[in-house]
Amino acid sequence: MRISSIFLLVCLAASCNNAANKDNGSSATSLVNNPYTANGIDTAAMNAKPTMDFVDTMHNFGKLREGETVEYDFDFKNNGKTPLIITQAVGSCGCTVADYDHDPIGPGKSGTMKVKFNSTGKSGHEEKSVTITTNSNKGAHNLYIMAEVEKHD
């Protein structure tokens, strides 16, 4: 009785170990590729990561009347070899909001980060930023906007 119980436990442990070691390629982590190792940077892994290459990263709205809401589209392209995933885009204050497509952007595909600025309660020279977090080779990206807000009476 004891020997058969021990044999059963050994067989069960071995079969679980074999099942855990099989990779059928459906892992959600297939889009995540960490190029940093204990020995430094794995350049092949770094080169395989997506990119987020912007046409421009700064836009000047010029003169605005206080209370106006304006927007600008920052165009970018993924020149990498894997899909680009944007996990968040956060404005430096509540007056600056970013909107983007939440689907992965494939290699060679383009996307747009729409940035809106609400000048209500603002006056004078304003500079704001948007910080974008991605799985790209750079990781975080920054966009900048500025305006000269004139109070109206």
N, CA, C and O atoms as a GROMACS GRO file, in nm:
protein
  612
    1MET      N    1   0.082  -0.119   0.000
    1MET     CA    2   0.000   0.000   0.000
    1MET      C    3   0.087   0.126   0.000
    1MET      O    4   0.062   0.219  -0.076
    2ARG      N    5   0.191   0.127   0.086
    2ARG     CA    6   0.279   0.242   0.093
    2ARG      C    7   0.358   0.262  -0.034
    2ARG      O    8   0.374   0.375  -0.080
    3ILE      N    9   0.407   0.158  -0.092
    3ILE     CA   10   0.486   0.166  -0.215
    3ILE      C   11   0.401   0.217  -0.330
    3ILE      O   12   0.448   0.298  -0.410
    4SER      N   13   0.279   0.172  -0.341
    4SER     CA   14   0.192   0.218  -0.450
    4SER      C   15   0.156   0.366  -0.432
    4SER      O   16   0.143   0.437  -0.531
    5SER      N   17   0.141   0.413  -0.309
    5SER     CA   18   0.113   0.554  -0.284
    5SER      C   19   0.232   0.641  -0.323
    5SER      O   20   0.214   0.746  -0.385
    6ILE      N   21   0.351   0.599  -0.289
    6ILE     CA   22   0.471   0.672  -0.324
    6ILE      C   23   0.488   0.675  -0.475
    6ILE      O   24   0.520   0.779  -0.532
    7PHE      N   25   0.467   0.560  -0.542
    7PHE     CA   26   0.478   0.550  -0.686
    7PHE      C   27   0.379   0.646  -0.753
    7PHE      O   28   0.414   0.714  -0.849
    8LEU      N   29   0.256   0.652  -0.702
    8LEU     CA   30   0.153   0.739  -0.757
    8LEU      C   31   0.194   0.886  -0.743
    8LEU      O   32   0.176   0.964  -0.837
    9LEU      N   33   0.250   0.926  -0.628
    9LEU     CA   34   0.294   1.064  -0.609
    9LEU      C   35   0.408   1.101  -0.703
    9LEU      O   36   0.411   1.211  -0.757
   10VAL      N   37   0.503   1.009  -0.723
   10VAL     CA   38   0.615   1.034  -0.814
   10VAL      C   39   0.565   1.052  -0.957
   10VAL      O   40   0.608   1.143  -1.027
   11CYS      N   41   0.475   0.966  -1.000
   11CYS     CA   42   0.420   0.976  -1.136
   11CYS      C   43   0.342   1.106  -1.155
   11CYS      O   44   0.354   1.170  -1.259
   12LEU      N   45   0.265   1.145  -1.055
   12LEU     CA   46   0.187   1.267  -1.063
   12LEU      C   47   0.279   1.390  -1.072
   12LEU      O   48   0.256   1.479  -1.153
   13ALA      N   49   0.382   1.393  -0.990
   13ALA     CA   50   0.477   1.504  -0.992
   13ALA      C   51   0.548   1.513  -1.127
   13ALA      O   52   0.566   1.623  -1.180
   14ALA      N   53   0.588   1.401  -1.182
   14ALA     CA   54   0.657   1.401  -1.311
   14ALA      C   55   0.567   1.449  -1.423
   14ALA      O   56   0.612   1.523  -1.510
   15SER      N   57   0.441   1.409  -1.423
   15SER     CA   58   0.350   1.450  -1.530
   15SER      C   59   0.318   1.598  -1.520
   15SER      O   60   0.304   1.665  -1.623
   16CYS      N   61   0.306   1.652  -1.399
   16CYS     CA   62   0.281   1.796  -1.383
   16CYS      C   63   0.401   1.876  -1.431
   16CYS      O   64   0.385   1.981  -1.494
   17ASN      N   65   0.519   1.828  -1.402
   17ASN     CA   66   0.641   1.898  -1.443
   17ASN      C   67   0.651   1.902  -1.595
   17ASN      O   68   0.689   2.004  -1.651
   18ASN      N   69   0.619   1.793  -1.663
   18ASN     CA   70   0.624   1.788  -1.809
   18ASN      C   71   0.522   1.884  -1.870
   18ASN      O   72   0.552   1.951  -1.969
   19ALA      N   73   0.403   1.890  -1.813
   19ALA     CA   74   0.300   1.978  -1.866
   19ALA      C   75   0.338   2.125  -1.848
   19ALA      O   76   0.310   2.208  -1.934
   20ALA      N   77   0.403   2.156  -1.736
   20ALA     CA   78   0.442   2.294  -1.709
   20ALA      C   79   0.555   2.339  -1.801
   20ALA      O   80   0.565   2.458  -1.830
   21ASN      N   81   0.638   2.249  -1.846
   21ASN     CA   82   0.751   2.285  -1.931
   21ASN      C   83   0.715   2.298  -2.077
   21ASN      O   84   0.795   2.350  -2.155
   22LYS      N   85   0.598   2.252  -2.117
   22LYS     CA   86   0.558   2.263  -2.258
   22LYS      C   87   0.514   2.405  -2.287
   22LYS      O   88   0.442   2.464  -2.208
   23ASP      N   89   0.558   2.461  -2.401
   23ASP     CA   90   0.516   2.594  -2.444
   23ASP      C   91   0.449   2.579  -2.579
   23ASP      O   92   0.513   2.545  -2.679
   24ASN      N   93   0.320   2.606  -2.582
   24ASN     CA   94   0.246   2.591  -2.707
   24ASN      C   95   0.242   2.720  -2.786
   24ASN      O   96   0.172   2.728  -2.888
   25GLY      N   97   0.317   2.824  -2.741
   25GLY     CA   98   0.324   2.949  -2.817
   25GLY      C   99   0.206   3.041  -2.795
   25GLY      O  100   0.200   3.148  -2.856
   26SER      N  101   0.113   3.004  -2.708
   26SER     CA  102  -0.003   3.089  -2.688
   26SER      C  103   0.014   3.178  -2.566
   26SER      O  104  -0.084   3.239  -2.521
   27SER      N  105   0.132   3.187  -2.514
   27SER     CA  106   0.158   3.266  -2.395
   27SER      C  107   0.136   3.414  -2.422
   27SER      O  108   0.176   3.466  -2.526
   28ALA      N  109   0.069   3.481  -2.327
   28ALA     CA  110   0.046   3.625  -2.340
   28ALA      C  111   0.177   3.702  -2.328
   28ALA      O  112   0.184   3.818  -2.369
   29THR      N  113   0.279   3.640  -2.275
   29THR     CA  114   0.408   3.708  -2.260
   29THR      C  115   0.489   3.708  -2.389
   29THR      O  116   0.601   3.758  -2.391
   30SER      N  117   0.436   3.654  -2.496
   30SER     CA  118   0.511   3.652  -2.621
   30SER      C  119   0.535   3.793  -2.675
   30SER      O  120   0.625   3.813  -2.756
   31LEU      N  121   0.454   3.892  -2.632
   31LEU     CA  122   0.474   4.030  -2.675
   31LEU      C  123   0.573   4.103  -2.585
   31LEU      O  124   0.618   4.213  -2.619
   32VAL      N  125   0.607   4.044  -2.472
   32VAL     CA  126   0.700   4.107  -2.378
   32VAL      C  127   0.836   4.045  -2.398
   32VAL      O  128   0.852   3.923  -2.392
   33ASN      N  129   0.936   4.129  -2.420
   33ASN     CA  130   1.071   4.081  -2.445
   33ASN      C  131   1.167   4.171  -2.370
   33ASN      O  132   1.191   4.285  -2.411
   34ASN      N  133   1.223   4.122  -2.260
   34ASN     CA  134   1.313   4.202  -2.178
   34ASN      C  135   1.455   4.186  -2.227
   34ASN      O  136   1.512   4.077  -2.217
   35PRO      N  137   1.515   4.293  -2.282
   35PRO     CA  138   1.651   4.283  -2.336
   35PRO      C  139   1.760   4.294  -2.230
   35PRO      O  140   1.878   4.274  -2.260
   36TYR      N  141   1.723   4.325  -2.105
   36TYR     CA  142   1.822   4.342  -2.000
   36TYR      C  143   1.849   4.209  -1.931
   36TYR      O  144   1.757   4.142  -1.885
   37THR      N  145   1.976   4.172  -1.923
   37THR     CA  146   2.016   4.048  -1.860
   37THR      C  147   2.119   4.079  -1.752
   37THR      O  148   2.162   4.193  -1.736
   38ALA      N  149   2.158   3.977  -1.677
   38ALA     CA  150   2.260   3.995  -1.575
   38ALA      C  151   2.394   4.034  -1.636
   38ALA      O  152   2.478   4.094  -1.568
   39ASN      N  153   2.414   4.002  -1.762
   39ASN     CA  154   2.540   4.032  -1.830
   39ASN      C  155   2.535   4.162  -1.911
   39ASN      O  156   2.630   4.192  -1.983
   40GLY      N  157   2.428   4.239  -1.900
   40GLY     CA  158   2.416   4.363  -1.976
   40GLY      C  159   2.292   4.360  -2.064
   40GLY      O  160   2.191   4.300  -2.028
   41ILE      N  161   2.301   4.425  -2.179
   41ILE     CA  162   2.187   4.433  -2.270
   41ILE      C  163   2.202   4.331  -2.381
   41ILE      O  164   2.308   4.320  -2.443
   42ASP      N  165   2.095   4.256  -2.405
   42ASP     CA  166   2.090   4.162  -2.516
   42ASP      C  167   2.052   4.242  -2.639
   42ASP      O  168   1.935   4.276  -2.657
   43THR      N  169   2.150   4.273  -2.725
   43THR     CA  170   2.124   4.361  -2.840
   43THR      C  171   2.025   4.300  -2.938
   43THR      O  172   1.949   4.373  -3.002
   44ALA      N  173   2.024   4.169  -2.952
   44ALA     CA  174   1.927   4.106  -3.043
   44ALA      C  175   1.785   4.128  -2.992
   44ALA      O  176   1.695   4.159  -3.070
   45ALA      N  177   1.765   4.112  -2.862
   45ALA     CA  178   1.632   4.135  -2.803
   45ALA      C  179   1.595   4.283  -2.812
   45ALA      O  180   1.479   4.315  -2.839
   46MET      N  181   1.691   4.372  -2.791
   46MET     CA  182   1.664   4.516  -2.800
   46MET      C  183   1.626   4.554  -2.942
   46MET      O  184   1.535   4.635  -2.961
   47ASN      N  185   1.693   4.499  -3.041
   47ASN     CA  186   1.663   4.529  -3.181
   47ASN      C  187   1.528   4.472  -3.225
   47ASN      O  188   1.470   4.521  -3.322
   48ALA      N  189   1.477   4.372  -3.155
   48ALA     CA  190   1.349   4.311  -3.190
   48ALA      C  191   1.231   4.389  -3.131
   48ALA      O  192   1.117   4.366  -3.171
   49LYS      N  193   1.256   4.479  -3.038
   49LYS     CA  194   1.149   4.553  -2.972
   49LYS      C  195   1.086   4.654  -3.069
   49LYS      O  196   1.148   4.695  -3.167
   50PRO      N  197   0.962   4.694  -3.040
   50PRO     CA  198   0.897   4.795  -3.124
   50PRO      C  199   0.958   4.932  -3.098
   50PRO      O  200   1.031   4.952  -3.002
   51THR      N  201   0.926   5.027  -3.187
   51THR     CA  202   0.968   5.166  -3.169
   51THR      C  203   0.843   5.254  -3.171
   51THR      O  204   0.736   5.211  -3.213
   52MET      N  205   0.859   5.375  -3.125
   52MET     CA  206   0.752   5.475  -3.134
   52MET      C  207   0.820   5.602  -3.184
   52MET      O  208   0.862   5.687  -3.105
   53ASP      N  209   0.830   5.612  -3.317
   53ASP     CA  210   0.903   5.721  -3.381
   53ASP      C  211   0.806   5.830  -3.423
   53ASP      O  212   0.725   5.811  -3.514
   54PHE      N  213   0.816   5.946  -3.357
   54PHE     CA  214   0.726   6.058  -3.383
   54PHE      C  215   0.777   6.146  -3.495
   54PHE      O  216   0.898   6.161  -3.513
   55VAL      N  217   0.685   6.205  -3.571
   55VAL     CA  218   0.718   6.305  -3.672
   55VAL      C  219   0.770   6.429  -3.600
   55VAL      O  220   0.872   6.486  -3.639
   56ASP      N  221   0.700   6.471  -3.494
   56ASP     CA  222   0.745   6.580  -3.408
   56ASP      C  223   0.698   6.551  -3.266
   56ASP      O  224   0.600   6.478  -3.246
   57THR      N  225   0.766   6.608  -3.168
   57THR     CA  226   0.730   6.584  -3.028
   57THR      C  227   0.691   6.713  -2.955
   57THR      O  228   0.666   6.710  -2.834
   58MET      N  229   0.687   6.825  -3.027
   58MET     CA  230   0.650   6.952  -2.967
   58MET      C  231   0.560   7.030  -3.061
   58MET      O  232   0.584   7.036  -3.182
   59HIS      N  233   0.455   7.092  -3.003
   59HIS     CA  234   0.365   7.174  -3.084
   59HIS      C  235   0.334   7.303  -3.009
   59HIS      O  236   0.303   7.301  -2.890
   60ASN      N  237   0.344   7.415  -3.081
   60ASN     CA  238   0.311   7.546  -3.025
   60ASN      C  239   0.176   7.589  -3.082
   60ASN      O  240   0.162   7.607  -3.203
   61PHE      N  241   0.076   7.605  -2.994
   61PHE     CA  242  -0.056   7.648  -3.038
   61PHE      C  243  -0.060   7.798  -3.066
   61PHE      O  244  -0.157   7.847  -3.125
   62GLY      N  245   0.043   7.870  -3.027
   62GLY     CA  246   0.045   8.014  -3.049
   62GLY      C  247  -0.046   8.084  -2.948
   62GLY      O  248  -0.058   8.041  -2.834
   63LYS      N  249  -0.109   8.194  -2.993
   63LYS     CA  250  -0.196   8.271  -2.904
   63LYS      C  251  -0.335   8.209  -2.897
   63LYS      O  252  -0.395   8.175  -2.999
   64LEU      N  253  -0.384   8.196  -2.774
   64LEU     CA  254  -0.520   8.145  -2.748
   64LEU      C  255  -0.592   8.242  -2.657
   64LEU      O  256  -0.529   8.311  -2.577
   65ARG      N  257  -0.722   8.246  -2.669
   65ARG     CA  258  -0.803   8.320  -2.572
   65ARG      C  259  -0.834   8.226  -2.458
   65ARG      O  260  -0.867   8.110  -2.480
   66GLU      N  261  -0.825   8.275  -2.337
   66GLU     CA  262  -0.854   8.194  -2.219
   66GLU      C  263  -0.993   8.131  -2.234
   66GLU      O  264  -1.089   8.199  -2.268
   67GLY      N  265  -1.001   8.002  -2.209
   67GLY     CA  266  -1.126   7.927  -2.222
   67GLY      C  267  -1.132   7.841  -2.347
   67GLY      O  268  -1.217   7.752  -2.356
   68GLU      N  269  -1.044   7.864  -2.444
   68GLU     CA  270  -1.042   7.782  -2.566
   68GLU      C  271  -0.987   7.643  -2.535
   68GLU      O  272  -0.898   7.627  -2.451
   69THR      N  273  -1.041   7.543  -2.604
   69THR     CA  274  -0.985   7.408  -2.600
   69THR      C  275  -0.934   7.377  -2.740
   69THR      O  276  -1.008   7.388  -2.838
   70VAL      N  277  -0.807   7.338  -2.748
   70VAL     CA  278  -0.744   7.308  -2.877
   70VAL      C  279  -0.686   7.168  -2.872
   70VAL      O  280  -0.664   7.112  -2.764
   71GLU      N  281  -0.660   7.112  -2.990
   71GLU     CA  282  -0.602   6.978  -2.994
   71GLU      C  283  -0.502   6.968  -3.109
   71GLU      O  284  -0.508   7.044  -3.206
   72TYR      N  285  -0.411   6.873  -3.094
   72TYR     CA  286  -0.309   6.850  -3.195
   72TYR      C  287  -0.283   6.700  -3.205
   72TYR      O  288  -0.278   6.631  -3.103
   73ASP      N  289  -0.267   6.650  -3.326
   73ASP     CA  290  -0.238   6.508  -3.350
   73ASP      C  291  -0.088   6.488  -3.369
   73ASP      O  292  -0.030   6.540  -3.465
   74PHE      N  293  -0.026   6.414  -3.279
   74PHE     CA  294   0.114   6.376  -3.293
   74PHE      C  295   0.117   6.241  -3.363
   74PHE      O  296   0.072   6.141  -3.307
   75ASP      N  297   0.169   6.237  -3.484
   75ASP     CA  298   0.176   6.113  -3.562
   75ASP      C  299   0.305   6.038  -3.532
   75ASP      O  300   0.410   6.099  -3.514
   76PHE      N  301   0.295   5.905  -3.526
   76PHE     CA  302   0.413   5.822  -3.500
   76PHE      C  303   0.405   5.695  -3.583
   76PHE      O  304   0.301   5.661  -3.639
   77LYS      N  305   0.517   5.625  -3.590
   77LYS     CA  306   0.525   5.498  -3.662
   77LYS      C  307   0.603   5.397  -3.580
   77LYS      O  308   0.700   5.431  -3.512
   78ASN      N  309   0.559   5.271  -3.586
   78ASN     CA  310   0.632   5.162  -3.523
   78ASN      C  311   0.728   5.106  -3.628
   78ASN      O  312   0.687   5.031  -3.716
   79ASN      N  313   0.855   5.142  -3.620
   79ASN     CA  314   0.957   5.091  -3.712
   79ASN      C  315   1.027   4.967  -3.657
   79ASN      O  316   1.129   4.923  -3.710
   80GLY      N  317   0.972   4.911  -3.550
   80GLY     CA  318   1.030   4.792  -3.490
   80GLY      C  319   0.981   4.664  -3.554
   80GLY      O  320   0.917   4.666  -3.659
   81LYS      N  321   1.011   4.552  -3.490
   81LYS     CA  322   0.980   4.420  -3.545
   81LYS      C  323   0.867   4.349  -3.472
   81LYS      O  324   0.827   4.240  -3.512
   82THR      N  325   0.813   4.409  -3.365
   82THR     CA  326   0.703   4.350  -3.288
   82THR      C  327   0.598   4.458  -3.263
   82THR      O  328   0.626   4.576  -3.279
   83PRO      N  329   0.476   4.417  -3.224
   83PRO     CA  330   0.370   4.516  -3.201
   83PRO      C  331   0.401   4.612  -3.086
   83PRO      O  332   0.456   4.573  -2.983
   84LEU      N  333   0.366   4.738  -3.107
   84LEU     CA  334   0.382   4.843  -3.007
   84LEU      C  335   0.255   4.847  -2.922
   84LEU      O  336   0.144   4.852  -2.974
   85ILE      N  337   0.274   4.845  -2.790
   85ILE     CA  338   0.161   4.851  -2.698
   85ILE      C  339   0.178   4.975  -2.611
   85ILE      O  340   0.278   4.992  -2.542
   86ILE      N  341   0.077   5.063  -2.615
   86ILE     CA  342   0.076   5.183  -2.531
   86ILE      C  343  -0.005   5.147  -2.407
   86ILE      O  344  -0.123   5.112  -2.418
   87THR      N  345   0.057   5.156  -2.291
   87THR     CA  346  -0.014   5.120  -2.168
   87THR      C  347  -0.078   5.240  -2.101
   87THR      O  348  -0.179   5.225  -2.031
   88GLN      N  349  -0.022   5.359  -2.120
   88GLN     CA  350  -0.086   5.479  -2.067
   88GLN      C  351  -0.024   5.604  -2.128
   88GLN      O  352   0.088   5.602  -2.178
   89ALA      N  353  -0.101   5.713  -2.123
   89ALA     CA  354  -0.055   5.845  -2.165
   89ALA      C  355  -0.114   5.944  -2.067
   89ALA      O  356  -0.236   5.959  -2.058
   90VAL      N  357  -0.027   6.013  -1.993
   90VAL     CA  358  -0.072   6.099  -1.883
   90VAL      C  359  -0.024   6.242  -1.905
   90VAL      O  360   0.094   6.266  -1.928
   91GLY      N  361  -0.117   6.336  -1.897
   91GLY     CA  362  -0.083   6.477  -1.909
   91GLY      C  363  -0.024   6.530  -1.780
   91GLY      O  364  -0.046   6.474  -1.673
   92SER      N  365   0.053   6.638  -1.790
   92SER     CA  366   0.119   6.696  -1.673
   92SER      C  367   0.020   6.767  -1.581
   92SER      O  368   0.054   6.797  -1.466
   93CYS      N  369  -0.099   6.794  -1.629
   93CYS     CA  370  -0.205   6.851  -1.544
   93CYS      C  371  -0.340   6.812  -1.602
   93CYS      O  372  -0.347   6.755  -1.711
   94GLY      N  373  -0.446   6.842  -1.530
   94GLY     CA  374  -0.580   6.805  -1.575
   94GLY      C  375  -0.626   6.878  -1.700
   94GLY      O  376  -0.723   6.836  -1.763
   95CYS      N  377  -0.557   6.985  -1.736
   95CYS     CA  378  -0.595   7.063  -1.854
   95CYS      C  379  -0.541   7.000  -1.983
   95CYS      O  380  -0.578   7.042  -2.093
   96THR      N  381  -0.454   6.899  -1.970
   96THR     CA  382  -0.392   6.835  -2.087
   96THR      C  383  -0.428   6.686  -2.086
   96THR      O  384  -0.394   6.614  -1.992
   97VAL      N  385  -0.496   6.643  -2.191
   97VAL     CA  386  -0.545   6.505  -2.198
   97VAL      C  387  -0.500   6.443  -2.330
   97VAL      O  388  -0.506   6.507  -2.435
   98ALA      N  389  -0.455   6.317  -2.324
   98ALA     CA  390  -0.414   6.245  -2.445
   98ALA      C  391  -0.514   6.135  -2.476
   98ALA      O  392  -0.566   6.070  -2.385
   99ASP      N  393  -0.540   6.115  -2.604
   99ASP     CA  394  -0.630   6.010  -2.650
   99ASP      C  395  -0.558   5.933  -2.760
   99ASP      O  396  -0.492   5.991  -2.845
  100TYR      N  397  -0.572   5.799  -2.756
  100TYR     CA  398  -0.503   5.715  -2.853
  100TYR      C  399  -0.578   5.584  -2.870
  100TYR      O  400  -0.663   5.549  -2.790
  101ASP      N  401  -0.544   5.513  -2.978
  101ASP     CA  402  -0.601   5.382  -3.005
  101ASP      C  403  -0.536   5.282  -2.910
  101ASP      O  404  -0.413   5.274  -2.903
  102HIS      N  405  -0.615   5.206  -2.837
  102HIS     CA  406  -0.562   5.113  -2.738
  102HIS      C  407  -0.522   4.978  -2.795
  102HIS      O  408  -0.473   4.892  -2.722
  103ASP      N  409  -0.542   4.956  -2.925
  103ASP     CA  410  -0.500   4.831  -2.988
  103ASP      C  411  -0.352   4.836  -3.018
  103ASP      O  412  -0.297   4.944  -3.042
  104PRO      N  413  -0.284   4.721  -3.018
  104PRO     CA  414  -0.140   4.719  -3.054
  104PRO      C  415  -0.120   4.772  -3.196
  104PRO      O  416  -0.202   4.748  -3.285
  105ILE      N  417  -0.009   4.842  -3.217
  105ILE     CA  418   0.027   4.894  -3.348
  105ILE      C  419   0.135   4.804  -3.405
  105ILE      O  420   0.245   4.796  -3.351
  106GLY      N  421   0.102   4.736  -3.514
  106GLY     CA  422   0.192   4.637  -3.572
  106GLY      C  423   0.318   4.699  -3.632
  106GLY      O  424   0.323   4.820  -3.653
  107PRO      N  425   0.418   4.617  -3.658
  107PRO     CA  426   0.541   4.664  -3.722
  107PRO      C  427   0.510   4.732  -3.856
  107PRO      O  428   0.435   4.678  -3.937
  108GLY      N  429   0.569   4.848  -3.877
  108GLY     CA  430   0.548   4.922  -4.001
  108GLY      C  431   0.420   5.004  -4.004
  108GLY      O  432   0.396   5.076  -4.101
  109LYS      N  433   0.338   4.994  -3.902
  109LYS     CA  434   0.210   5.067  -3.897
  109LYS      C  435   0.228   5.200  -3.824
  109LYS      O  436   0.322   5.220  -3.748
  110SER      N  437   0.134   5.290  -3.850
  110SER     CA  438   0.136   5.423  -3.790
  110SER      C  439   0.020   5.442  -3.695
  110SER      O  440  -0.078   5.369  -3.699
  111GLY      N  441   0.033   5.541  -3.609
  111GLY     CA  442  -0.072   5.574  -3.514
  111GLY      C  443  -0.069   5.723  -3.485
  111GLY      O  444   0.018   5.796  -3.534
  112THR      N  445  -0.166   5.767  -3.404
  112THR     CA  446  -0.178   5.908  -3.369
  112THR      C  447  -0.205   5.920  -3.219
  112THR      O  448  -0.288   5.848  -3.164
  113MET      N  449  -0.136   6.012  -3.157
  113MET     CA  450  -0.162   6.049  -3.018
  113MET      C  451  -0.225   6.188  -3.023
  113MET      O  452  -0.158   6.286  -3.056
  114LYS      N  453  -0.354   6.195  -2.990
  114LYS     CA  454  -0.427   6.323  -2.994
  114LYS      C  455  -0.415   6.388  -2.856
  114LYS      O  456  -0.453   6.328  -2.756
  115VAL      N  457  -0.361   6.511  -2.853
  115VAL     CA  458  -0.343   6.583  -2.727
  115VAL      C  459  -0.435   6.705  -2.728
  115VAL      O  460  -0.432   6.786  -2.820
  116LYS      N  461  -0.518   6.715  -2.622
  116LYS     CA  462  -0.610   6.828  -2.606
  116LYS      C  463  -0.565   6.915  -2.490
  116LYS      O  464  -0.523   6.864  -2.386
  117PHE      N  465  -0.573   7.046  -2.510
  117PHE     CA  466  -0.537   7.142  -2.407
  117PHE      C  467  -0.655   7.235  -2.384
  117PHE      O  468  -0.706   7.296  -2.477
  118ASN      N  469  -0.699   7.245  -2.258
  118ASN     CA  470  -0.808   7.334  -2.219
  118ASN      C  471  -0.746   7.453  -2.146
  118ASN      O  472  -0.686   7.436  -2.040
  119SER      N  473  -0.761   7.572  -2.202
  119SER     CA  474  -0.697   7.692  -2.147
  119SER      C  475  -0.781   7.762  -2.040
  119SER      O  476  -0.744   7.870  -1.995
  120THR      N  477  -0.893   7.705  -2.001
  120THR     CA  478  -0.977   7.766  -1.897
  120THR      C  479  -0.897   7.786  -1.768
  120THR      O  480  -0.835   7.692  -1.717
  121GLY      N  481  -0.899   7.909  -1.718
  121GLY     CA  482  -0.828   7.940  -1.594
  121GLY      C  483  -0.679   7.962  -1.611
  121GLY      O  484  -0.607   7.978  -1.512
  122LYS      N  485  -0.631   7.963  -1.732
  122LYS     CA  486  -0.487   7.981  -1.759
  122LYS      C  487  -0.463   8.121  -1.815
  122LYS      O  488  -0.553   8.183  -1.872
  123SER      N  489  -0.341   8.170  -1.796
  123SER     CA  490  -0.303   8.297  -1.858
  123SER      C  491  -0.152   8.301  -1.873
  123SER      O  492  -0.078   8.242  -1.794
  124GLY      N  493  -0.108   8.372  -1.975
  124GLY     CA  494   0.035   8.385  -2.000
  124GLY      C  495   0.091   8.263  -2.073
  124GLY      O  496   0.018   8.188  -2.138
  125HIS      N  497   0.220   8.246  -2.059
  125HIS     CA  498   0.290   8.137  -2.128
  125HIS      C  499   0.262   8.005  -2.056
  125HIS      O  500   0.285   7.993  -1.936
  126GLU      N  501   0.214   7.907  -2.129
  126GLU     CA  502   0.183   7.774  -2.075
  126GLU      C  503   0.263   7.668  -2.148
  126GLU      O  504   0.268   7.667  -2.271
  127GLU      N  505   0.326   7.580  -2.073
  127GLU     CA  506   0.396   7.464  -2.128
  127GLU      C  507   0.348   7.340  -2.056
  127GLU      O  508   0.350   7.334  -1.933
  128LYS      N  509   0.304   7.242  -2.131
  128LYS     CA  510   0.252   7.117  -2.074
  128LYS      C  511   0.317   7.000  -2.145
  128LYS      O  512   0.374   7.014  -2.253
  129SER      N  513   0.308   6.882  -2.081
  129SER     CA  514   0.366   6.761  -2.142
  129SER      C  515   0.273   6.643  -2.125
  129SER      O  516   0.182   6.643  -2.041
  130VAL      N  517   0.298   6.542  -2.206
  130VAL     CA  518   0.229   6.414  -2.195
  130VAL      C  519   0.337   6.307  -2.190
  130VAL      O  520   0.426   6.303  -2.275
  131THR      N  521   0.330   6.221  -2.089
  131THR     CA  522   0.424   6.110  -2.076
  131THR      C  523   0.353   5.982  -2.119
  131THR      O  524   0.246   5.948  -2.067
  132ILE      N  525   0.413   5.912  -2.214
  132ILE     CA  526   0.354   5.791  -2.273
  132ILE      C  527   0.439   5.671  -2.229
  132ILE      O  528   0.561   5.671  -2.244
  133THR      N  529   0.373   5.569  -2.175
  133THR     CA  530   0.441   5.447  -2.133
  133THR      C  531   0.410   5.337  -2.234
  133THR      O  532   0.293   5.312  -2.265
  134THR      N  533   0.515   5.272  -2.286
  134THR     CA  534   0.499   5.170  -2.391
  134THR      C  535   0.593   5.052  -2.366
  134THR      O  536   0.673   5.052  -2.272
  135ASN      N  537   0.583   4.953  -2.453
  135ASN     CA  538   0.677   4.840  -2.453
  135ASN      C  539   0.788   4.862  -2.556
  135ASN      O  540   0.855   4.767  -2.596
  136SER      N  541   0.807   4.986  -2.600
  136SER     CA  542   0.906   5.016  -2.704
  136SER      C  543   1.048   5.005  -2.651
  136SER      O  544   1.070   4.987  -2.531
  137ASN      N  545   1.144   5.015  -2.742
  137ASN     CA  546   1.284   5.008  -2.703
  137ASN      C  547   1.323   5.124  -2.611
  137ASN      O  548   1.418   5.112  -2.534
  138LYS      N  549   1.251   5.234  -2.616
  138LYS     CA  550   1.277   5.349  -2.530
  138LYS      C  551   1.197   5.343  -2.400
  138LYS      O  552   1.241   5.395  -2.298
  139GLY      N  553   1.081   5.279  -2.403
  139GLY     CA  554   0.996   5.267  -2.284
  139GLY      C  555   0.902   5.384  -2.268
  139GLY      O  556   0.783   5.373  -2.299
  140ALA      N  557   0.953   5.498  -2.220
  140ALA     CA  558   0.870   5.617  -2.200
  140ALA      C  559   0.903   5.722  -2.307
  140ALA      O  560   1.018   5.739  -2.347
  141HIS      N  561   0.800   5.790  -2.351
  141HIS     CA  562   0.813   5.896  -2.452
  141HIS      C  563   0.744   6.020  -2.399
  141HIS      O  564   0.647   6.010  -2.324
  142ASN      N  565   0.793   6.138  -2.436
  142ASN     CA  566   0.733   6.264  -2.392
  142ASN      C  567   0.694   6.349  -2.511
  142ASN      O  568   0.769   6.360  -2.609
  143LEU      N  569   0.576   6.410  -2.502
  143LEU     CA  570   0.528   6.506  -2.599
  143LEU      C  571   0.509   6.639  -2.527
  143LEU      O  572   0.478   6.641  -2.408
  144TYR      N  573   0.528   6.750  -2.598
  144TYR     CA  574   0.521   6.881  -2.536
  144TYR      C  575   0.432   6.974  -2.617
  144TYR      O  576   0.433   6.973  -2.740
  145ILE      N  577   0.354   7.054  -2.546
  145ILE     CA  578   0.273   7.157  -2.610
  145ILE      C  579   0.298   7.289  -2.536
  145ILE      O  580   0.336   7.290  -2.420
  146MET      N  581   0.275   7.399  -2.606
  146MET     CA  582   0.286   7.531  -2.544
  146MET      C  583   0.184   7.624  -2.609
  146MET      O  584   0.138   7.600  -2.720
  147ALA      N  585   0.152   7.729  -2.537
  147ALA     CA  586   0.059   7.829  -2.586
  147ALA      C  587   0.079   7.957  -2.507
  147ALA      O  588   0.132   7.956  -2.396
  148GLU      N  589   0.037   8.065  -2.567
  148GLU     CA  590   0.034   8.196  -2.501
  148GLU      C  591  -0.114   8.228  -2.481
  148GLU      O  592  -0.186   8.259  -2.576
  149VAL      N  593  -0.160   8.219  -2.356
  149VAL     CA  594  -0.302   8.235  -2.326
  149VAL      C  595  -0.330   8.379  -2.281
  149VAL      O  596  -0.270   8.430  -2.187
  150GLU      N  597  -0.424   8.441  -2.354
  150GLU     CA  598  -0.461   8.578  -2.324
  150GLU      C  599  -0.594   8.580  -2.250
  150GLU      O  600  -0.692   8.520  -2.296
  151LYS      N  601  -0.598   8.647  -2.137
  151LYS     CA  602  -0.723   8.663  -2.063
  151LYS      C  603  -0.818   8.751  -2.144
  151LYS      O  604  -0.776   8.847  -2.209
  152HIS      N  605  -0.946   8.717  -2.140
  152HIS     CA  606  -1.043   8.805  -2.207
  152HIS      C  607  -1.130   8.869  -2.101
  152HIS      O  608  -1.152   8.813  -1.993
  153ASP      N  609  -1.180   8.988  -2.132
  153ASP     CA  610  -1.261   9.062  -2.034
  153ASP      C  611  -1.408   9.046  -2.060
  153ASP      O  612  -1.490   9.103  -1.986
   0.00000   0.00000   0.00000
